[in-house]
Amino acid sequence: CAGTWVKGTKDGSPREVYLYHVVDNQWSMREYGSQAVVWQTAVNPVVALELMAAGVWSGAGVLGPEALPPRPFLDLLTAYGTPWGLREQ
């Protein structure tokens, strides 16, 4: 499990969430010959590049991840075998 604990405000109210994705180590070793943590690191730019190539993500200049819609990224993570979850803190 790899994740990010995010604290901030949404619509003027405080909010904390833990966004995570899970990869089974046996699966990643069998399918790709790499440990789960390597797979979790490597899959993110692959997913981002696929979204850019398909025109789902676009823009000019240097954009941070918060400038792009997250749902297509999260959905494609699941398609690549790394399901995600969101837990309100």
Jmol script that loads the backbone (N, CA, C; Angstrom):
load data "model"
ATOM      1  N   CYS A   1       0.845  -1.171   0.000  1.00  0.00           N
ATOM      2  CA  CYS A   1       0.000   0.000   0.000  1.00  0.00           C
ATOM      3  C   CYS A   1       0.891   1.235   0.000  1.00  0.00           C
ATOM      4  N   ALA A   2       0.666   2.128  -0.941  1.00  0.00           N
ATOM      5  CA  ALA A   2       1.364   3.410  -0.978  1.00  0.00           C
ATOM      6  C   ALA A   2       0.296   4.488  -0.998  1.00  0.00           C
ATOM      7  N   GLY A   3       0.521   5.557  -0.260  1.00  0.00           N
ATOM      8  CA  GLY A   3      -0.516   6.575  -0.210  1.00  0.00           C
ATOM      9  C   GLY A   3      -0.024   7.937   0.197  1.00  0.00           C
ATOM     10  N   THR A   4      -0.955   8.866   0.198  1.00  0.00           N
ATOM     11  CA  THR A   4      -0.705  10.249   0.553  1.00  0.00           C
ATOM     12  C   THR A   4      -1.791  10.722   1.504  1.00  0.00           C
ATOM     13  N   TRP A   5      -1.390  11.295   2.596  1.00  0.00           N
ATOM     14  CA  TRP A   5      -2.310  11.883   3.569  1.00  0.00           C
ATOM     15  C   TRP A   5      -2.370  13.365   3.254  1.00  0.00           C
ATOM     16  N   VAL A   6      -3.536  13.843   2.869  1.00  0.00           N
ATOM     17  CA  VAL A   6      -3.706  15.220   2.419  1.00  0.00           C
ATOM     18  C   VAL A   6      -4.585  15.975   3.412  1.00  0.00           C
ATOM     19  N   LYS A   7      -4.089  17.122   3.853  1.00  0.00           N
ATOM     20  CA  LYS A   7      -4.842  17.987   4.771  1.00  0.00           C
ATOM     21  C   LYS A   7      -5.027  19.335   4.091  1.00  0.00           C
ATOM     22  N   GLY A   8      -6.228  19.885   4.179  1.00  0.00           N
ATOM     23  CA  GLY A   8      -6.488  21.178   3.572  1.00  0.00           C
ATOM     24  C   GLY A   8      -7.913  21.612   3.807  1.00  0.00           C
ATOM     25  N   THR A   9      -8.420  22.428   2.893  1.00  0.00           N
ATOM     26  CA  THR A   9      -9.805  22.866   2.971  1.00  0.00           C
ATOM     27  C   THR A   9     -10.490  22.573   1.644  1.00  0.00           C
ATOM     28  N   LYS A  10     -11.779  22.305   1.724  1.00  0.00           N
ATOM     29  CA  LYS A  10     -12.603  22.129   0.537  1.00  0.00           C
ATOM     30  C   LYS A  10     -13.903  22.871   0.802  1.00  0.00           C
ATOM     31  N   ASP A  11     -14.227  23.781  -0.088  1.00  0.00           N
ATOM     32  CA  ASP A  11     -15.429  24.609   0.064  1.00  0.00           C
ATOM     33  C   ASP A  11     -15.448  25.317   1.420  1.00  0.00           C
ATOM     34  N   GLY A  12     -14.268  25.747   1.868  1.00  0.00           N
ATOM     35  CA  GLY A  12     -14.141  26.506   3.108  1.00  0.00           C
ATOM     36  C   GLY A  12     -14.121  25.685   4.383  1.00  0.00           C
ATOM     37  N   SER A  13     -14.260  24.365   4.293  1.00  0.00           N
ATOM     38  CA  SER A  13     -14.259  23.508   5.479  1.00  0.00           C
ATOM     39  C   SER A  13     -12.985  22.667   5.511  1.00  0.00           C
ATOM     40  N   PRO A  14     -12.444  22.413   6.708  1.00  0.00           N
ATOM     41  CA  PRO A  14     -11.255  21.561   6.793  1.00  0.00           C
ATOM     42  C   PRO A  14     -11.564  20.136   6.336  1.00  0.00           C
ATOM     43  N   ARG A  15     -10.570  19.525   5.692  1.00  0.00           N
ATOM     44  CA  ARG A  15     -10.742  18.149   5.222  1.00  0.00           C
ATOM     45  C   ARG A  15      -9.391  17.437   5.250  1.00  0.00           C
ATOM     46  N   GLU A  16      -9.416  16.183   5.641  1.00  0.00           N
ATOM     47  CA  GLU A  16      -8.246  15.323   5.608  1.00  0.00           C
ATOM     48  C   GLU A  16      -8.648  14.012   4.955  1.00  0.00           C
ATOM     49  N   VAL A  17      -7.848  13.552   4.004  1.00  0.00           N
ATOM     50  CA  VAL A  17      -8.101  12.272   3.355  1.00  0.00           C
ATOM     51  C   VAL A  17      -6.784  11.513   3.207  1.00  0.00           C
ATOM     52  N   TYR A  18      -6.903  10.221   3.135  1.00  0.00           N
ATOM     53  CA  TYR A  18      -5.771   9.355   2.811  1.00  0.00           C
ATOM     54  C   TYR A  18      -6.111   8.686   1.490  1.00  0.00           C
ATOM     55  N   LEU A  19      -5.354   9.007   0.448  1.00  0.00           N
ATOM     56  CA  LEU A  19      -5.531   8.431  -0.882  1.00  0.00           C
ATOM     57  C   LEU A  19      -4.431   7.398  -1.073  1.00  0.00           C
ATOM     58  N   TYR A  20      -4.813   6.165  -1.403  1.00  0.00           N
ATOM     59  CA  TYR A  20      -3.819   5.098  -1.472  1.00  0.00           C
ATOM     60  C   TYR A  20      -4.100   4.158  -2.637  1.00  0.00           C
ATOM     61  N   HIS A  21      -3.067   3.417  -3.022  1.00  0.00           N
ATOM     62  CA  HIS A  21      -3.262   2.340  -3.989  1.00  0.00           C
ATOM     63  C   HIS A  21      -2.463   1.125  -3.541  1.00  0.00           C
ATOM     64  N   VAL A  22      -3.002  -0.040  -3.888  1.00  0.00           N
ATOM     65  CA  VAL A  22      -2.498  -1.304  -3.369  1.00  0.00           C
ATOM     66  C   VAL A  22      -2.040  -2.179  -4.531  1.00  0.00           C
ATOM     67  N   VAL A  23      -0.887  -2.811  -4.356  1.00  0.00           N
ATOM     68  CA  VAL A  23      -0.384  -3.776  -5.334  1.00  0.00           C
ATOM     69  C   VAL A  23       0.073  -5.015  -4.579  1.00  0.00           C
ATOM     70  N   ASP A  24      -0.325  -6.164  -5.061  1.00  0.00           N
ATOM     71  CA  ASP A  24       0.105  -7.422  -4.465  1.00  0.00           C
ATOM     72  C   ASP A  24       1.513  -7.751  -4.956  1.00  0.00           C
ATOM     73  N   ASN A  25       2.436  -7.981  -4.017  1.00  0.00           N
ATOM     74  CA  ASN A  25       3.831  -8.230  -4.372  1.00  0.00           C
ATOM     75  C   ASN A  25       3.992  -9.508  -5.196  1.00  0.00           C
ATOM     76  N   GLN A  26       3.255 -10.564  -4.867  1.00  0.00           N
ATOM     77  CA  GLN A  26       3.357 -11.802  -5.644  1.00  0.00           C
ATOM     78  C   GLN A  26       2.905 -11.578  -7.083  1.00  0.00           C
ATOM     79  N   TRP A  27       1.839 -10.798  -7.258  1.00  0.00           N
ATOM     80  CA  TRP A  27       1.346 -10.492  -8.605  1.00  0.00           C
ATOM     81  C   TRP A  27       2.397  -9.729  -9.405  1.00  0.00           C
ATOM     82  N   SER A  28       2.956  -8.665  -8.816  1.00  0.00           N
ATOM     83  CA  SER A  28       3.918  -7.842  -9.560  1.00  0.00           C
ATOM     84  C   SER A  28       5.197  -8.622  -9.869  1.00  0.00           C
ATOM     85  N   MET A  29       5.625  -9.496  -8.949  1.00  0.00           N
ATOM     86  CA  MET A  29       6.804 -10.324  -9.226  1.00  0.00           C
ATOM     87  C   MET A  29       6.515 -11.299 -10.364  1.00  0.00           C
ATOM     88  N   ARG A  30       5.341 -11.912 -10.343  1.00  0.00           N
ATOM     89  CA  ARG A  30       4.968 -12.881 -11.375  1.00  0.00           C
ATOM     90  C   ARG A  30       4.790 -12.211 -12.737  1.00  0.00           C
ATOM     91  N   GLU A  31       4.074 -11.082 -12.761  1.00  0.00           N
ATOM     92  CA  GLU A  31       3.737 -10.425 -14.029  1.00  0.00           C
ATOM     93  C   GLU A  31       4.884  -9.605 -14.623  1.00  0.00           C
ATOM     94  N   TYR A  32       5.682  -8.946 -13.752  1.00  0.00           N
ATOM     95  CA  TYR A  32       6.676  -7.994 -14.241  1.00  0.00           C
ATOM     96  C   TYR A  32       8.086  -8.234 -13.728  1.00  0.00           C
ATOM     97  N   GLY A  33       8.243  -9.198 -12.816  1.00  0.00           N
ATOM     98  CA  GLY A  33       9.570  -9.473 -12.279  1.00  0.00           C
ATOM     99  C   GLY A  33      10.089  -8.372 -11.373  1.00  0.00           C
ATOM    100  N   SER A  34       9.192  -7.571 -10.830  1.00  0.00           N
ATOM    101  CA  SER A  34       9.568  -6.462  -9.962  1.00  0.00           C
ATOM    102  C   SER A  34       8.710  -6.460  -8.711  1.00  0.00           C
ATOM    103  N   GLN A  35       9.289  -5.955  -7.619  1.00  0.00           N
ATOM    104  CA  GLN A  35       8.540  -5.844  -6.372  1.00  0.00           C
ATOM    105  C   GLN A  35       7.418  -4.824  -6.511  1.00  0.00           C
ATOM    106  N   ALA A  36       6.429  -4.943  -5.629  1.00  0.00           N
ATOM    107  CA  ALA A  36       5.258  -4.063  -5.672  1.00  0.00           C
ATOM    108  C   ALA A  36       5.649  -2.591  -5.594  1.00  0.00           C
ATOM    109  N   VAL A  37       6.603  -2.242  -4.734  1.00  0.00           N
ATOM    110  CA  VAL A  37       6.982  -0.837  -4.595  1.00  0.00           C
ATOM    111  C   VAL A  37       7.597  -0.297  -5.892  1.00  0.00           C
ATOM    112  N   VAL A  38       8.309  -1.137  -6.622  1.00  0.00           N
ATOM    113  CA  VAL A  38       8.861  -0.723  -7.926  1.00  0.00           C
ATOM    114  C   VAL A  38       7.729  -0.510  -8.917  1.00  0.00           C
ATOM    115  N   TRP A  39       6.766  -1.433  -8.941  1.00  0.00           N
ATOM    116  CA  TRP A  39       5.620  -1.310  -9.830  1.00  0.00           C
ATOM    117  C   TRP A  39       4.832  -0.041  -9.530  1.00  0.00           C
ATOM    118  N   GLN A  40       4.595   0.245  -8.238  1.00  0.00           N
ATOM    119  CA  GLN A  40       3.828   1.436  -7.862  1.00  0.00           C
ATOM    120  C   GLN A  40       4.538   2.711  -8.298  1.00  0.00           C
ATOM    121  N   THR A  41       5.853   2.706  -8.275  1.00  0.00           N
ATOM    122  CA  THR A  41       6.613   3.872  -8.718  1.00  0.00           C
ATOM    123  C   THR A  41       6.574   4.000 -10.239  1.00  0.00           C
ATOM    124  N   ALA A  42       6.731   2.893 -10.925  1.00  0.00           N
ATOM    125  CA  ALA A  42       6.843   2.913 -12.387  1.00  0.00           C
ATOM    126  C   ALA A  42       5.519   3.142 -13.097  1.00  0.00           C
ATOM    127  N   VAL A  43       4.407   2.695 -12.524  1.00  0.00           N
ATOM    128  CA  VAL A  43       3.132   2.759 -13.234  1.00  0.00           C
ATOM    129  C   VAL A  43       2.609   4.194 -13.358  1.00  0.00           C
ATOM    130  N   ASN A  44       2.936   5.066 -12.419  1.00  0.00           N
ATOM    131  CA  ASN A  44       2.390   6.430 -12.440  1.00  0.00           C
ATOM    132  C   ASN A  44       2.761   7.224 -13.691  1.00  0.00           C
ATOM    133  N   PRO A  45       4.030   7.293 -14.095  1.00  0.00           N
ATOM    134  CA  PRO A  45       4.315   8.028 -15.335  1.00  0.00           C
ATOM    135  C   PRO A  45       3.755   7.340 -16.573  1.00  0.00           C
ATOM    136  N   VAL A  46       3.643   6.013 -16.552  1.00  0.00           N
ATOM    137  CA  VAL A  46       3.040   5.298 -17.680  1.00  0.00           C
ATOM    138  C   VAL A  46       1.587   5.717 -17.847  1.00  0.00           C
ATOM    139  N   VAL A  47       0.852   5.746 -16.739  1.00  0.00           N
ATOM    140  CA  VAL A  47      -0.552   6.160 -16.773  1.00  0.00           C
ATOM    141  C   VAL A  47      -0.672   7.607 -17.234  1.00  0.00           C
ATOM    142  N   ALA A  48       0.166   8.486 -16.712  1.00  0.00           N
ATOM    143  CA  ALA A  48       0.131   9.899 -17.104  1.00  0.00           C
ATOM    144  C   ALA A  48       0.411  10.061 -18.595  1.00  0.00           C
ATOM    145  N   LEU A  49       1.404   9.359 -19.105  1.00  0.00           N
ATOM    146  CA  LEU A  49       1.722   9.455 -20.541  1.00  0.00           C
ATOM    147  C   LEU A  49       0.586   8.929 -21.403  1.00  0.00           C
ATOM    148  N   GLU A  50      -0.056   7.860 -20.962  1.00  0.00           N
ATOM    149  CA  GLU A  50      -1.189   7.329 -21.724  1.00  0.00           C
ATOM    150  C   GLU A  50      -2.332   8.341 -21.772  1.00  0.00           C
ATOM    151  N   LEU A  51      -2.608   9.007 -20.658  1.00  0.00           N
ATOM    152  CA  LEU A  51      -3.663  10.017 -20.639  1.00  0.00           C
ATOM    153  C   LEU A  51      -3.313  11.205 -21.533  1.00  0.00           C
ATOM    154  N   MET A  52      -2.052  11.588 -21.550  1.00  0.00           N
ATOM    155  CA  MET A  52      -1.625  12.685 -22.424  1.00  0.00           C
ATOM    156  C   MET A  52      -1.725  12.283 -23.892  1.00  0.00           C
ATOM    157  N   ALA A  53      -1.278  11.073 -24.218  1.00  0.00           N
ATOM    158  CA  ALA A  53      -1.318  10.604 -25.609  1.00  0.00           C
ATOM    159  C   ALA A  53      -2.744  10.494 -26.127  1.00  0.00           C
ATOM    160  N   ALA A  54      -3.676  10.139 -25.244  1.00  0.00           N
ATOM    161  CA  ALA A  54      -5.082   9.999 -25.639  1.00  0.00           C
ATOM    162  C   ALA A  54      -5.815  11.333 -25.650  1.00  0.00           C
ATOM    163  N   GLY A  55      -5.161  12.406 -25.182  1.00  0.00           N
ATOM    164  CA  GLY A  55      -5.793  13.718 -25.144  1.00  0.00           C
ATOM    165  C   GLY A  55      -6.703  13.928 -23.949  1.00  0.00           C
ATOM    166  N   VAL A  56      -6.714  12.977 -23.021  1.00  0.00           N
ATOM    167  CA  VAL A  56      -7.528  13.127 -21.816  1.00  0.00           C
ATOM    168  C   VAL A  56      -6.932  14.214 -20.931  1.00  0.00           C
ATOM    169  N   TRP A  57      -5.611  14.232 -20.842  1.00  0.00           N
ATOM    170  CA  TRP A  57      -4.888  15.301 -20.145  1.00  0.00           C
ATOM    171  C   TRP A  57      -4.195  16.149 -21.195  1.00  0.00           C
ATOM    172  N   SER A  58      -4.320  17.457 -21.079  1.00  0.00           N
ATOM    173  CA  SER A  58      -3.629  18.351 -22.005  1.00  0.00           C
ATOM    174  C   SER A  58      -3.444  19.704 -21.340  1.00  0.00           C
ATOM    175  N   GLY A  59      -2.653  20.531 -21.973  1.00  0.00           N
ATOM    176  CA  GLY A  59      -2.407  21.873 -21.464  1.00  0.00           C
ATOM    177  C   GLY A  59      -1.087  22.378 -21.992  1.00  0.00           C
ATOM    178  N   ALA A  60      -0.813  23.629 -21.729  1.00  0.00           N
ATOM    179  CA  ALA A  60       0.432  24.247 -22.173  1.00  0.00           C
ATOM    180  C   ALA A  60       1.294  24.574 -20.969  1.00  0.00           C
ATOM    181  N   GLY A  61       2.601  24.443 -21.141  1.00  0.00           N
ATOM    182  CA  GLY A  61       3.529  24.784 -20.064  1.00  0.00           C
ATOM    183  C   GLY A  61       3.666  23.653 -19.061  1.00  0.00           C
ATOM    184  N   VAL A  62       4.243  23.999 -17.940  1.00  0.00           N
ATOM    185  CA  VAL A  62       4.451  23.026 -16.870  1.00  0.00           C
ATOM    186  C   VAL A  62       3.218  23.034 -15.964  1.00  0.00           C
ATOM    187  N   LEU A  63       2.571  21.885 -15.849  1.00  0.00           N
ATOM    188  CA  LEU A  63       1.370  21.778 -15.033  1.00  0.00           C
ATOM    189  C   LEU A  63       1.610  20.808 -13.887  1.00  0.00           C
ATOM    190  N   GLY A  64       1.189  21.186 -12.712  1.00  0.00           N
ATOM    191  CA  GLY A  64       1.235  20.278 -11.575  1.00  0.00           C
ATOM    192  C   GLY A  64       0.060  19.326 -11.643  1.00  0.00           C
ATOM    193  N   PRO A  65       0.117  18.231 -10.906  1.00  0.00           N
ATOM    194  CA  PRO A  65      -0.968  17.253 -10.971  1.00  0.00           C
ATOM    195  C   PRO A  65      -2.320  17.817 -10.561  1.00  0.00           C
ATOM    196  N   GLU A  66      -2.323  18.837  -9.708  1.00  0.00           N
ATOM    197  CA  GLU A  66      -3.606  19.413  -9.276  1.00  0.00           C
ATOM    198  C   GLU A  66      -4.302  20.181 -10.396  1.00  0.00           C
ATOM    199  N   ALA A  67      -3.606  20.450 -11.501  1.00  0.00           N
ATOM    200  CA  ALA A  67      -4.205  21.155 -12.638  1.00  0.00           C
ATOM    201  C   ALA A  67      -4.950  20.210 -13.578  1.00  0.00           C
ATOM    202  N   LEU A  68      -4.870  18.916 -13.336  1.00  0.00           N
ATOM    203  CA  LEU A  68      -5.458  17.928 -14.227  1.00  0.00           C
ATOM    204  C   LEU A  68      -6.539  17.139 -13.494  1.00  0.00           C
ATOM    205  N   PRO A  69      -7.547  16.668 -14.209  1.00  0.00           N
ATOM    206  CA  PRO A  69      -8.609  15.903 -13.539  1.00  0.00           C
ATOM    207  C   PRO A  69      -8.062  14.571 -13.008  1.00  0.00           C
ATOM    208  N   PRO A  70      -8.281  14.273 -11.725  1.00  0.00           N
ATOM    209  CA  PRO A  70      -7.688  13.066 -11.138  1.00  0.00           C
ATOM    210  C   PRO A  70      -8.401  11.769 -11.478  1.00  0.00           C
ATOM    211  N   ARG A  71      -9.700  11.829 -11.710  1.00  0.00           N
ATOM    212  CA  ARG A  71     -10.461  10.585 -11.871  1.00  0.00           C
ATOM    213  C   ARG A  71      -9.971   9.713 -13.027  1.00  0.00           C
ATOM    214  N   PRO A  72      -9.657  10.272 -14.218  1.00  0.00           N
ATOM    215  CA  PRO A  72      -9.147   9.410 -15.288  1.00  0.00           C
ATOM    216  C   PRO A  72      -7.848   8.698 -14.883  1.00  0.00           C
ATOM    217  N   PHE A  73      -6.999   9.389 -14.140  1.00  0.00           N
ATOM    218  CA  PHE A  73      -5.750   8.789 -13.670  1.00  0.00           C
ATOM    219  C   PHE A  73      -6.040   7.630 -12.722  1.00  0.00           C
ATOM    220  N   LEU A  74      -6.904   7.866 -11.743  1.00  0.00           N
ATOM    221  CA  LEU A  74      -7.229   6.829 -10.765  1.00  0.00           C
ATOM    222  C   LEU A  74      -7.910   5.632 -11.420  1.00  0.00           C
ATOM    223  N   ASP A  75      -8.795   5.890 -12.365  1.00  0.00           N
ATOM    224  CA  ASP A  75      -9.467   4.793 -13.065  1.00  0.00           C
ATOM    225  C   ASP A  75      -8.485   3.961 -13.885  1.00  0.00           C
ATOM    226  N   LEU A  76      -7.529   4.623 -14.515  1.00  0.00           N
ATOM    227  CA  LEU A  76      -6.540   3.889 -15.311  1.00  0.00           C
ATOM    228  C   LEU A  76      -5.578   3.116 -14.410  1.00  0.00           C
ATOM    229  N   LEU A  77      -5.292   3.620 -13.217  1.00  0.00           N
ATOM    230  CA  LEU A  77      -4.496   2.842 -12.257  1.00  0.00           C
ATOM    231  C   LEU A  77      -5.167   1.497 -11.998  1.00  0.00           C
ATOM    232  N   THR A  78      -6.473   1.530 -11.788  1.00  0.00           N
ATOM    233  CA  THR A  78      -7.214   0.293 -11.541  1.00  0.00           C
ATOM    234  C   THR A  78      -7.102  -0.643 -12.740  1.00  0.00           C
ATOM    235  N   ALA A  79      -7.216  -0.100 -13.942  1.00  0.00           N
ATOM    236  CA  ALA A  79      -7.106  -0.920 -15.148  1.00  0.00           C
ATOM    237  C   ALA A  79      -5.731  -1.570 -15.268  1.00  0.00           C
ATOM    238  N   TYR A  80      -4.704  -0.907 -14.737  1.00  0.00           N
ATOM    239  CA  TYR A  80      -3.345  -1.453 -14.761  1.00  0.00           C
ATOM    240  C   TYR A  80      -3.078  -2.428 -13.617  1.00  0.00           C
ATOM    241  N   GLY A  81      -4.053  -2.688 -12.777  1.00  0.00           N
ATOM    242  CA  GLY A  81      -3.890  -3.675 -11.723  1.00  0.00           C
ATOM    243  C   GLY A  81      -3.503  -3.120 -10.362  1.00  0.00           C
ATOM    244  N   THR A  82      -3.659  -1.826 -10.173  1.00  0.00           N
ATOM    245  CA  THR A  82      -3.340  -1.219  -8.879  1.00  0.00           C
ATOM    246  C   THR A  82      -4.536  -0.427  -8.377  1.00  0.00           C
ATOM    247  N   PRO A  83      -5.499  -1.117  -7.753  1.00  0.00           N
ATOM    248  CA  PRO A  83      -6.697  -0.428  -7.274  1.00  0.00           C
ATOM    249  C   PRO A  83      -6.371   0.621  -6.218  1.00  0.00           C
ATOM    250  N   TRP A  84      -7.237   1.595  -6.099  1.00  0.00           N
ATOM    251  CA  TRP A  84      -7.005   2.695  -5.179  1.00  0.00           C
ATOM    252  C   TRP A  84      -8.211   2.846  -4.247  1.00  0.00           C
ATOM    253  N   GLY A  85      -8.003   3.610  -3.201  1.00  0.00           N
ATOM    254  CA  GLY A  85      -9.075   3.894  -2.274  1.00  0.00           C
ATOM    255  C   GLY A  85      -8.868   5.272  -1.657  1.00  0.00           C
ATOM    256  N   LEU A  86      -9.920   5.804  -1.075  1.00  0.00           N
ATOM    257  CA  LEU A  86      -9.879   7.102  -0.422  1.00  0.00           C
ATOM    258  C   LEU A  86     -10.559   6.964   0.934  1.00  0.00           C
ATOM    259  N   ARG A  87      -9.847   7.326   1.970  1.00  0.00           N
ATOM    260  CA  ARG A  87     -10.392   7.235   3.322  1.00  0.00           C
ATOM    261  C   ARG A  87     -10.428   8.629   3.941  1.00  0.00           C
ATOM    262  N   GLU A  88     -11.601   9.035   4.361  1.00  0.00           N
ATOM    263  CA  GLU A  88     -11.725  10.305   5.080  1.00  0.00           C
ATOM    264  C   GLU A  88     -11.087  10.133   6.458  1.00  0.00           C
ATOM    265  N   GLN A  89     -10.319  11.110   6.883  1.00  0.00           N
ATOM    266  CA  GLN A  89      -9.643  11.041   8.179  1.00  0.00           C
ATOM    267  C   GLN A  89     -10.467  11.785   9.209  1.00  0.00           C
TER     268      GLN A  89
END
end "model"
wireframe off; spacefill off
backbone 0.3
color backbone group
